[in-house]
Amino acid sequence: MSSSIWFETLSDADRALLEASDPAPRTAEVLILGAGMIGLSTAWYLCQAGVSDVCIFDTNAVLSGASGANAGG
């Protein structure tokens, strides 16, 4: 569970959705390490540019690190 102030303001349903994970795919066109603002923004722009096989890995929940604490990003 994250200790981010932002994360704690979410509903239980939203928090569960962001903490959920799928099995890691065997292949991906693009692999992004980190689900903070930079990683999520990069994934979004890649998808907007037509890249559909993007995988994001993080050790914790989405925005649970510096981005969620407004300490960087």
Summary of the structure (lengths in Angstrom):
residues: 73
radius of gyration: 12.8
end to end distance: 20.0
largest distance: 34.5
contacts: 174
relative contact order: 0.27
helix: 33%
strand: 11%
